[in-house]
């Protein structure tokens, strides 16, 4: 009953970042012959990360896309069927579950949701062009590369204050640019940032453009003051976007229990959701850590949880 002409699988994994790949790897090694639907961004957020130096086992670091390519080849080697398709609809009300993609429909005895989260972006062309070349959305991933640099953080919430404070371990100066004249962050996070000598603030300002080239990196940001309309260029050597993350879970709205911003709720310490036979892993469940290694770990848990659940039903 692994895979048949009816597109019936023991396990279907939706999402192809570290969580989805690791789930597929463990499921494949358990002889469950999983199907992995890669989604619209194969490899997940790591495909927009240039150097990954904090994933265990790579002493010289590794390019994000290369790491995901290796994971893809590994899961295929053990029998995962990988399809470059995005899930477009799911029916979790009847069993086996139905997952529709932009190409076909699949039936699944168990489902692992590993659709990840996306950093919210400013939506300007220079931001996407320079992402990974001096622009980042993850201080804990990339801060190390900016030793003794002058950096900009865009945002005003807890994430921005946390990332600004973290970056002062490496940067010579961190300037927070916020579109309002006061922060949205909790008081304790504000106090910590205001007390840090390395952190400065530019208020009532929007980033209109990130100045730089992929080869040379970032040289500054062009700002517009929201009250006066005045424009200026502020020199810096790196830009961190910290305006929050959005879990990629719209497909499961109303079908799986989520918190108020859309992260899927799981029964800790397991990866079980509120629907029997559906498991969730990685950044789709994790507003706190959002690291490749934690995502991979939860993908492993999800595959083991699915395997054990299927055994009890056989």
Order of alpha helices (4+ residues) and beta strands (2+ residues): beta-alpha-beta-beta-beta-alpha-beta-beta-beta-beta-beta-alpha-beta-alpha-beta-alpha-beta-alpha-beta-beta-beta-beta-beta-beta-beta-alpha
